[in-house]
Amino acid sequence: MMKQLYEWIDKRTKLSKYWEPIARHPVPSHVSDGVRTNPVYCLGGIAFLCFIILVITGMFLAMYYKPTPDEAYESVRYIMEEVPMGAFIRSVHSWAANMMIAAVMLHMIRVYFTGAYKPPRELNWVIGVVLFLITTAFGFTGYLLPWDQLAYWATTIGIQITSGIPVVGPYVGKLLMGGGEIGPNTLSRFYAVHTIILPLTLALLLGIHFLLVRIHGISGRYL
């Protein structure tokens, strides 16, 4: 049945024409010998898998979450205690976020120590650094959404650190808060950034990142 569905779609979209050359692209021997795969080179893929999980679980959470100071905490409690499998989905979302940050960090360490950032891959290294910053921004903006005491004060500390940046710090702090203090504007801004701006930006940069990997190939340097 699935094969018939695929063939029906493929006849109308010709996806296989574009997908098969990518799927059959040879993998360097130091990454995989056909039997075993070097796990060090799987970290980028693990981070991407975590992003997919975050998108899927985030969509389910967004169905019940209410980004207002009066309803945010109660909506999270409702997800955890009353929505079927709500606690499971939120836990998967939380663990996937932590794993994504860890995978991206380890992936960058691998790239650095194997010298995979050197020409002609230096542009992809810069994009990777931006992707890491966006990943950490995901964690920072998402931390406030439960709107409990821990989230509030952790965000307060984070914004105070940001505000300490010379010259632009105070302006960035006010931009994040949406005013002079953490309140409804802060919550709505963090929610918009967390669910719309960051995912779209990350998806765009990931597309460029993967394209450059496809163009230049995987670095042949060993650890």
Secondary structure, DSSP 4 states (H G I P E B T S, - for coil): -HHHHHHHHHHHH-HHHHHHHHHTPPPPTTTB-SS-B-GGGGHHHHHHHHHHHHHHHHHHHHTT---STTTHHHHHHHHHHTSTTHHHHHHHHHHHHHHHHHHHHHHHHHHHHTTTTSTTSHHHHHHHHHHHHHHHHHHHHHHHTT-SHHHHHHHHHHHHHHHTSTTTHHHHHHHHHTSSSSSHHHHHHHHHIIIIIHHHHHHHHHHHHHHHHHHH-S-----
